[in-house]
Amino acid sequence: MKRFFLLICALCTALGRTTAQPALIPYPQQLETTGRYLVPLLNVKVRIDTTLSLPAEGYILETYRKGVKITARDEQGAIWARQTLRQLTDERGLVPSVRIVDWPAFAWRGFMHDTGRNFIPVEELKRQIRLLSQYKINLFHWHLTDYPAWRIESRRFPQLNDPQYQRPGRDEGKFYTYGEIRDVIDYARKHGILVVPEIDMPGHSTYFNSTFGFGMADPRGMRILEEALEEFFTEIPVSEAPYIHIGSDEVHIPDPTGFMRWADSVVRAAGRTPMVWDPGLPATDGSIRQVWSEASGYVARNRTQGGPIVDSYMGYLNNYDPISFTPRMLLHDPCDQAQGDSTALGGILCLWNDTKSPGLEGLMRNSGVWSGLLPFAERLWRGGQKPEGSPTNPNLFPDPSTPAGVALAEFEGRMLTHKEGLLKEEPFCWWPNASLKWRVSEPAAFGSDTSNLKWHTLYGGAIDVDAMLATLSLPKPDSGEVWAETIITVPRDTVILAQIGFEAPSRSNRISSGIGTQGAWEAAGEAWVNGVRIEPPVWREPGAYAFRFNTWARPEEEFPYTAEQLFWTREPVEIALKAGTNRIVLRSRKLFRGQHWIFAFVPR
């Protein structure tokens, strides 16, 4: 044993000192370096101490020459400590000498996946749960029903599972058996995650009308729904699903208050706490409101309603590009405050799969899940006020010289480590970009003289022109163009890869100018390096997918997104740079009202 210990000490000495802070996400509340060496991970001792003076899910992790000691407030704390240890351990099985004291700022740190519109197999859900657990996400909001289908086994009403009543092409006839639902819930619990099932009612339920010939809010529909819910509650005990989300948004019915009181009574009679969307039908007292409106001040105006809230108004993953979504998440105050409490529970990051699925990987890739979820996990776990210098418009990047800019750059470094490490097999369409500095003009008519334009300094790899105009209190034109310039300096002649784009269509409503015509960028954008035009890709489907209207519930919603429709998923462009400074110039055009006006240039 003595010879073995001396061998270990020699190994530690040979490996040398470690001074870099570990690239943990979310970063612990307290981390102290207790030694100068990397040490082998020999054994891990875990102890649950319910008297530990830390909040729920808190833990203490200490590394020693002979192993690791974990003391956790509860079982979830022990799970999170092991996830931290996993991130600390390098490819050689070594960990730094540290003492970590850690706990979450917000109790609810959730991820919602819509399996009602596009079915996701159980094994894929489990794989996602494993990944969510790595980042201390403790709630999986399982959206089980939506317009196309009821994805829950129904023994009382098997016609709910009959493909003939469901939307063609949307995984007709696929649903989760009660055994599979219990299996997912149990699997999630073992990974520290609580499942909140959602049965959306009385809206988002076209399948119900098709099946029975009347809606959920009809007295006949309410009787059917009550029996279906009672079957669900019998099969899924309250211990496995203490919260039930009942939806209630985006629908107009004759007696909204009466319906909500009825739905609330059914859920509470089964011993569950109801959750609802807000805005939505009028919530009953004590319901948990999941706020999704991004309207400025919406939460503050609705505090008087009372009851706990969950923040989903920080934005939906499918509504933004994965480049600008990172600072949006990192510099957001959940529930408009620094720490959670009995009213401000936390947040749920939502992924809506409105359009037809391009495949399981495409669902995650097209909406940039990881570049949104990692800063979300950081923000909800760490808490605290957003740093000074955070932009007033959340869709813009901070000045790199401000505390907010420094925090974003530091986080980008950690996120890149995870992209190349724990998430290297995931579709992770993001690259560090916060330091890019742009000179951007105010809008002008197409072909205007650029010598008279007013210019502003902006930062980041994706510039939201709409957000810029809002910040400057300038009107949004129905059409127009802006110019942008940046400088890239390299020590020698080289060729770089870059993601270039002039539009970021929502994966929800699909409003877009479509793929560029052959030889042209989308939205008639243009790009130059040192005065030489940067050629667009050779398009496989030139001019396709141009929809200047909302595609919800229309045939166009059934066209899956292809890789070349989104600037972050298409093949990068090669750009030749000369030694020294290189001038990149972009012209970004807005072609029609309703277009999301952005431009992007992201070196890889």
N, C-alpha and C positions, 0 to 999 in steps of 0.2 A: 504494500500500500504506500509506504514511504517513497519507494522508487517511482511509483506511478505519479505521486503528487509532485515529486521533483521534475518528472518528465513534463507534466502539465505546466509547471512554472516556467520551465525552459521554453516551452512552446509559446507561452504568453510573452516572454521576453523577446523571443525571436520575431514575433509578430509586430512588436513595437507599440508605440503610443497611438491612441486614437483621440483626436481633438475635435473632429467634426461632429456637430449635433446630429442625432439620428433623424432620418427623413420620415417621421411618423405622421400619419393622418388617421384620425384627428390628433393634433398635438396635445400632449397631456397638460393638465392644469399646472402641475409642478414637476420639473425634471431636474435632478441634481446629478452631476457627474461625480462619482465617488472614487474613481481610480483612473489611472492613465493607460490601462491596458485592455485589450479585448480578451475575454476569458471564455473557455469552452463551456458549452451548455451540458452539464453532467447530469443534473437531476432537478426536478421542479417540485417544490412542496407547496401545496395549496391548502389554505385554512379559511373557513367561513367564520367571521366574527360579527354577529348581529349588533354588538355594542360598539363597533368601530365608529368613531366620530366623523363619519363622512356621509354625504347624501346617498340615497339609494343608487345602486349600480357602481358605487365607488370602490376603489381598491388601492392597495399599496403594493408595489413591485420592487423588489430589491435583488440585485445580482451580486454574487460572491464568487470567490475563486472555485468553490466546490458546487455551485449551482444557483438556483433561483428560489426566492421565498416570496409567495404571494399571499396577502391577507386581504380578503374581500368582505364587503358589507353583506353581500348576498350572492346567490348563484350567478345572477347576471354579471355582477362585478367580477366574479372569477372568470367568466367567459371573456369579458372584455380584456382582462389582464392577460389571458392567454393570447388573444389577438394582438395585443401590444407586443408581447414577447415574440410572436411570430414575425412581426415587422422588424423587431430588433435583431433577429437572428440572421446572419449573413449566409452566403452559400457554403461556407466552411463549417457552419454550425457554431459560430462564435457570437457572443453578445458583448456589448460594452458594459463597463462598470457604472451602474446608474442606480438611483433611487427615485422612483416615480410615485407621486401621490396624485390620484386622478379621480374625477367624477364628472358627470354631465351637467351642463348648465340648464338644459331643457329635458323634460321627462319623455316627450314624444319626438322621435326622430325617424320619420317614416318614409316609405317609398310605395307609391301606388302604381300598379300595372293593370292596364285595361285588357282583360281576357274575354270580355263580352263581345268586342268587335272582331278580334282576331284570337283564336284559341291558342293557348300555349301549353304544351304537354307538361305533365307533372315533373318529369326528370329535368326539364329546362327550368321550371320554377324552383326546384331544389338547388340547381346550380346557381341561380341568381341569389337565392337565399344565402348560400354559402359565401358568396361574394359580398353581399350586403352586410353580413355579420362581421366580415373583416374590418369594416369601417364603422362598427358600433351602431349601425342602424337597428333599432329595436322594435320596429313595427312594419308589417307588410300589409298594406291596404289592398285587398284582393277584390277588384271590381269584376264581379262574376256575371253580371247581366248588362246588356245594352241593346240598342236598336236591333242588331241582327239576330240575337239568340239569348235564351235562358240556358246558362252553362252548368246548371245544377241538376243532378238526377232528380226526377220527379216520379215517384211511384203512384201518388194519388192522381196526378194529371200527366200521364206519359206523353200526351200530345205536345206538351211543352218541349219535349226533346225530339219531336218529329221534324226532320229536315224540310218537309214540304211547307212548313209555316215560317221558315227562317230565310234570311237574305241569301240569295244564290251567290255562290262563290266565297262565302264567309264561313268556311269550315262547318257546313251544315251537318247537323246530327252529332256534333262533338260536344261532350259535356263531361263534367267530373262526377264520378260516383261518390256517394257519401264516404265510402272507404278511402278513396283518394283524397277527399277533402280533409278527413281526419288525419291521414298520413302526412299531408303537407303541413297541417297545423302542428302535429307532433314533431316533425322534422325541424320546423321553424323554432319551436320552443327550445329544442336542444341546442340551437344556435343563438339563443338569447332574444328571439324575435316573437312578438305577439302578432297573430293574424287577426285583422279586422275585415270580415266579409262584408261586401256591399251588394245588396239587392236593390237596384235602382227602381224607384217607384214614386209617383205614378207615371213619370215621363221616361224617356229613353227606353221605350218598351213596345216598339212597333210589332215585334214578334207576338206579343200578347194579344194585340188587336187582331192580328192575322189568324191566330189560333182559335180565339173564342168569338170573334166578331164584335167585341166591345172592349172598352179600355179598363184599366185598373181602377179608375175612379168611379166607374159605374157600380151601383150596388151589387150587381151580379159579379163584377170583377173583384170587388172587395171580399166577397164570400170565398171566391176561388183563391185569392191571394192569402187570405187568413188561413185556409187549410194548407196551402203550400208552405207558408211560414211555420206553422205548427209542426209540419213534418220535418222541416229543416231543424227546428229547435229540438225536436225529439232525437234526431240523429246526431246533432252537434251539441253536446252538453254546454251549459253556461261556463263551466270551467275552461273549456277550450276556446270559447268565443264570447267573452263577457260584453263586447261591444258589437253592435250591428249597425252598419251604415244603411240608411234607407233612401239616400239620394235626395229627391224632391225638387231638383232644379230644372230649369228650362222647360216648363210645362204650364199650361193654363187650364184650369178646371173650374167647374161651377162653384164648388164649396171647398176652397183650399184649407181653411181653418178646420173644418169638420174632418176632412181626410187626414190631416196631420194629427189631430187628436186621436183619431181611431188608430192610425199606424203606431203612434207613440204607445197607446194602451196595449196593443198586441205585443210589442217588443218588451215593454216593462213587465207584462204578465209572465213572460218567459224568463224574467230575472236579468234581462240585458239592459244596457244603457244605449239609447239611440244616438246616432250621429246623423247630421244632415249637411247638405251644401248650403252655403250662404254667399251670395244671394240665392234664394229658393223660396219655396212655399213657407209660410210663417211657422217657425220652429216653436215647439212647446218649451216651457220652462224646464231647465235641467238638461236639455239636449246639448250635445257637443256640436258646435258650429264649425264646419270646415270652410274657412273664408277663401274664396277664389277670385273675388273682384280685385283687379289691379288699380281701380280708381283711387286717386290720391285721397288719403284721409278716410277711406271707407271704414277701417277698423275703429278709428277714433270716434267717428260719427255713430257707430253701432255698439259702443261699449255699454250704453244704457240698457241694451237688451238683457244683459247679465248672462251668466253661464260661461262655461269654458270655451275657448276658441283654439283652433289649430290653423296655423299659417300655411296656406297654399297659394297666396297671392304674390309670393316672390316670383312666381312664373311657372309655366308649364314647359317641360323639356321639349315638347314637340312644337313649341311656338317660337323658339329662338335658334340662333346658330350656336354651335358648341364653343366658338371662340369668345364671343362677347358674354356668353352665359356664365363663364367662370368668374369674372369680377362681379357680375350681378349677384351671384350667390354669396361670394366671399364677403362682400361689403354690404350685406343686407342685415337689418335688425329684425330677427324673428319676432312676430307679434308686436312689433314696434317697441321692444324693450330689450334690456341687456341680459336678463335672467328669466327663467321660467318661474311660474307660480301656479296656484290652483286655478287661475283663470287663463293664463297664457301657457298652454300645455307644451307647445313646440310647433313643429312643422311636418308636413308631408309633401314630398317632391313627387309630382304626378307625371306619368307618361301615358298620354292618350293615343291609342292606335286607330285614329279615325279612318285613314285610308287603308285599302287592302294591303295585307302584309307582303313584303318582298322576301320573306323568309325570316327565321328567328334572329339571325345575326343582323339582318337589315333593320329590324325593329329597334335594336339597341344602337346600331351605327348611325342611322339616319337622324336620330334625335340627340346624338352626342351624350349618351347617358353618363359616361364616366367623368367627362370634364364638367358636368353639372353636379353629379352626386358627391364627388370628393370635396369640393368647396362647401357643399351643403352639409356634409357630415362634419367638417371642420367648424363651421359657423354654429351649428346647433349644439355641438358638444362643448365648444370653448365658451360661447356666449360673449358677453362684454359689449360695450358700445362700438359701433363701427368706427374705424380710425379717422382722424382728421385728414381732410383732403379727399374724402369719398365724394364722387360726383353727385350733384343734386339730381341728375337724371341717371337712374341705375343702369341704363343701356350704354353708358359711356365709360371709358377707362380713366383711371386717375393719373394725374401727373406723377411720373416715376420718382420725383424728388420729394413728394409729400409722404407722411406716414402711411397713408393708404397705398400709395404706389410702392413703397418699400415692402409693405406687408404682402402685396400681390406678387411682387417679384420673388420674395422668399418662398411663398406658397407654390409658385410655378416650379421652382427648383425641386421641391418635395414631390409635386405631382408628376413631374417628369420621371423621377426615380420610380414611382409606382407604375407609370405607364410602361417602363422598361423592365419592371420587376414582377410584382404580384399580378399585374394586369397585362402582361406581355402577350397573352393569347386572346385578349379581348379586342373588339373593334373600337379603337380609341383614337378618333380623328381630331387630334388637338396637338399643337406645338407651342412652345413658349413664344410669346409675342408682345408682352405688355410694354416692352421698352421702345417699340417703334414709335417714332415721332413724325407726325404729319402736319403739313401746311395745307389747309383745306379752304376752298373758296366758298363764299355764299352762293346760293343758286342763281342761275341766269338762264335766259332763253337759249335754246339750242343754237350753237354757232356764234355766240356773243363774243365780243372782244375781251380777252382775258386781262388786258392791261388795266381795266377799270374795276376789277373785282375786289371785294373785301375778303381778307383771309383771316383764318383762326387756327390756333394750334390745338391739335387733338392727338390722342395716343391710342396704341393698340393695333392688332392685326385686322380687326373688323371695325369699321366706322359706321355707326348708325346715323345716317344723315337726318332722318326724322327726329332722332333724339337731339342732335346738334341744333336743329331749328327750334325745337321746343325750349332748349336751354337759352338760346339767344332771343327768345320771344319773337321769332320770325314766323310768318305764315307758311304753311305747307302748300307749295304749288301743285297743281294737278299734273304738271310735267315741267321738265327743266333739267339742267345739268350742273354738276359741281366738278371742280378740278382738285386734284390732291397730289402732293409731292412729298417724297421722303428720300433720305440719303442712306445708302448702305456702303460701309467702308470695309475693304478686305485687304489683307497684306500682299496678296499676289493674284494673278489672273486665275480665275476659277469658274466653275459652273455650279450653281445652286439649284435646288428644287423649291418651288413655291406653289402654294394653293392660292389661286386668283379667282375672284368672283365678283359679280355686280348685282347679286340678288340673294335673298335668304328666304325662300318661300316657306310658309308654315306647313308642317306635315298634317295640319288640321283642315284648313279651308282651301289649300292648294292654289290660292291666288298667285299667279306668276306670269311672267312674260315668256316662260318656257326656255328650252334649250336654244342656244344661238343658231342662227343659220350658218351653213358651212362657210368657214373663213371669218366668222364674226363671233364676238363674245355675246353672252346673254345680255338682254336689256340694252343692246347697242353700246355696251361699255368699250373702252379702249385702254391699252396699257403700253408704255414705252420704257425702255431702259437706255439711258444715254442717247436719247433721240431715236432709237431703233424700235420699231413696233414689236411687241411681244405677241407672237401668234397664238391664237386659241388652240385647243385640242382639235383633232379631226373628229367631228361628232359622228357617233353611230346613228343617232336619230335627230338630225338637224331640224330645228324649227318645231319639234314636238312639245307637247304638254303646255301649250300656252292657254291659260284659263284666266280671263279677266273677270271672274265672278266666283262667288262662293260655291264650292262643289259639294257641300253637305247634302246627303241623300240624293245625289244626282249620279248618273252613270259614270261621270269623270272621277268620282271617288273610288271607283273600282280599278283604277290604273295604279299599280304599285310604283313607288318611287324607284327609279333606276339610279345607279351610281353617278352618272354624269349630270343629273339634274341639280345636285347640291355641290357647292364649291369645295366642301370639306371631304366629300366621299369620292370625287373624281380623281383621275390620275394627275399628279403634279406636273407643272410646266418647268422645263429646263430654261435657266436664264444665265447667260454668259456675263460675268462681271470682270472688269479690269482691275489691276492693282490700284489701290487708292479709293477715292470716292466715286460712287455711282449714283446717278439721279434716276429715281423711279417716278414716273408720272402716270396718273390714272385719270380718266374721265368717266364719271359715273352719271348715268342718266335715269331719270324717272320718266316712264313712258305713259302711265295712266294713273288715274285716281285709284287709291286702294293698294297700290304696289308698295311692298315693304322696301324702302329705299336704303340700301346699304352698299358698301364696297369692301372688299377684303383683299389683303395681300399678306400672306403668312409664309415667311421663309421656313424651310424645314431643316 
